[in-house]
Amino acid sequence: MDDKPKKEKNLGGRPTIFTEELANKICDLIATHPVGYNTLLNLYPELPDRSTFLAWRLKYDWFSTKYLEAKKFQAEILVEEIDNLIPEGLVYYTDEKGQERIDSPSAGLLIAKINNRKWTAARLVTNIYGDRQQVNTTVTIKHEDALKDLE
């Protein structure tokens, strides 16, 4: 019997070793696709599985920061595609009087899709798509000026 450790064969599984090249590819794909990571996994088998991806985000700060920047670009795609959803998402029919109508379930689904995209964009890029605008100001008060105001 051979007691030497055997080399593991690469069975063509998803990558588990972090590389800067792969991290950049992941962020590029996220920034240019309006879909989540699970959908990207189905489209690109060379990506690491979700648990590896999440572990990398926790372990590598620069990757997590770059990922969040990519999600901001993705939010822009989501918002820009809202107009394209309207003609694609509605189903029309002709009622008994011969008038063209919009199918209520398709309209409800379209509204839900639009609201989901708006909500996602508002959470990813709050300063542009958020419900409230935040204004940051800095006020500098010199000690001498404050004392004069008290007199």
C-alpha positions in Angstrom: 0.0 0.0 0.0 1.1 3.5 -0.8 1.0 5.9 2.2 2.0 8.9 0.2 -0.6 11.7 0.0 -2.3 11.7 -3.4 -2.7 14.9 -5.4 -6.3 16.0 -5.7 -7.5 16.1 -9.2 -9.3 19.2 -10.4 -12.7 18.0 -11.3 -13.7 21.2 -13.0 -15.4 22.7 -10.0 -15.8 26.3 -9.2 -12.6 28.2 -8.1 -11.8 28.5 -4.4 -8.4 30.4 -4.6 -8.7 34.2 -4.5 -6.9 36.1 -7.2 -7.1 39.8 -8.0 -7.9 38.9 -11.6 -11.0 36.9 -10.6 -12.1 39.5 -8.0 -11.9 42.2 -10.7 -13.9 40.0 -13.1 -16.6 39.5 -10.5 -16.9 43.2 -9.9 -16.9 44.0 -13.6 -19.8 41.5 -14.2 -21.8 42.9 -11.3 -21.3 46.4 -12.5 -22.5 45.5 -16.0 -25.4 43.2 -15.3 -28.8 44.0 -13.7 -28.9 40.6 -12.0 -27.8 39.2 -8.6 -24.8 37.0 -8.0 -26.8 33.8 -8.1 -27.9 34.5 -11.6 -24.3 35.4 -12.6 -23.3 32.0 -11.2 -25.6 30.3 -13.7 -24.3 32.5 -16.6 -20.6 32.2 -15.7 -19.5 28.8 -14.4 -16.0 30.1 -13.8 -17.1 32.2 -10.8 -16.7 30.9 -7.3 -19.8 29.6 -5.5 -21.8 32.1 -3.3 -20.3 31.0 0.0 -16.7 31.5 -1.3 -17.7 34.9 -2.8 -19.1 36.0 0.6 -16.1 34.7 2.5 -13.8 36.7 0.1 -15.9 39.8 0.8 -15.3 39.4 4.5 -11.6 38.6 4.2 -10.5 41.2 1.6 -11.5 44.7 2.4 -10.5 46.1 -1.0 -12.7 43.5 -2.7 -15.7 44.3 -0.6 -15.2 48.0 -1.3 -14.9 47.4 -5.0 -18.0 45.2 -4.9 -20.0 48.0 -3.3 -18.9 50.4 -6.1 -19.9 47.8 -8.7 -23.3 47.6 -7.0 -23.7 51.4 -7.5 -23.1 51.0 -11.2 -25.6 48.1 -11.2 -28.2 50.4 -9.6 -27.8 52.8 -12.5 -28.6 49.9 -14.9 -31.6 48.9 -12.9 -33.0 52.4 -13.1 -32.2 52.9 -16.7 -34.0 49.7 -17.6 -37.3 50.6 -15.9 -38.5 52.3 -19.1 -37.8 49.2 -21.1 -39.9 47.1 -18.7 -43.1 48.9 -19.5 -43.7 47.8 -23.2 -42.3 44.3 -22.4 -44.2 43.7 -19.3 -47.7 44.6 -20.2 -50.2 42.1 -21.7 -53.0 43.5 -23.7 -56.4 41.9 -24.6 -59.6 43.0 -26.4 -62.6 43.1 -24.1 -66.2 42.1 -25.2 -66.8 45.7 -26.5 -63.8 45.5 -28.8 -61.6 47.9 -26.7 -58.0 47.1 -26.0 -57.3 46.7 -22.3 -54.3 45.9 -20.1 -54.3 42.6 -18.3 -54.5 43.4 -14.6 -52.2 40.7 -13.4 -49.5 41.7 -15.9 -49.8 45.4 -14.8 -49.5 44.3 -11.1 -46.4 42.3 -11.8 -44.9 45.2 -13.8 -45.5 47.6 -10.9 -43.9 45.1 -8.5 -40.8 44.8 -10.8 -40.5 48.6 -11.1 -40.9 49.1 -7.4 -38.3 46.4 -6.7 -35.8 48.1 -8.9 -36.5 51.6 -7.4 -36.2 50.1 -3.9 -32.9 48.4 -4.7 -31.4 51.5 -6.4 -32.5 53.6 -3.4 -30.7 51.3 -1.0 -27.5 51.0 -3.2 -27.1 54.6 -4.1 -29.0 56.6 -1.4 -27.6 60.0 -2.3 -29.0 59.8 -5.9 -32.1 57.4 -5.7 -32.9 57.6 -2.0 -36.1 59.0 -0.6 -34.4 61.7 1.4 -31.5 63.8 0.4 -28.8 64.2 3.0 -27.0 67.6 3.2 -23.7 67.7 5.0 -22.4 71.0 6.3 -19.4 72.0 8.3 -19.5 74.9 10.7 -16.3 76.3 12.2 -16.7 78.6 15.2 -13.6 80.3 16.6 -13.4 80.5 20.4 -13.0 84.3 20.3 -16.0 84.7 18.1 -18.2 82.7 20.4 -17.0 84.8 23.4 -17.9 88.0 21.6 -21.4 86.7 20.9 -21.9 86.1 24.6 -21.1 89.8 25.5 
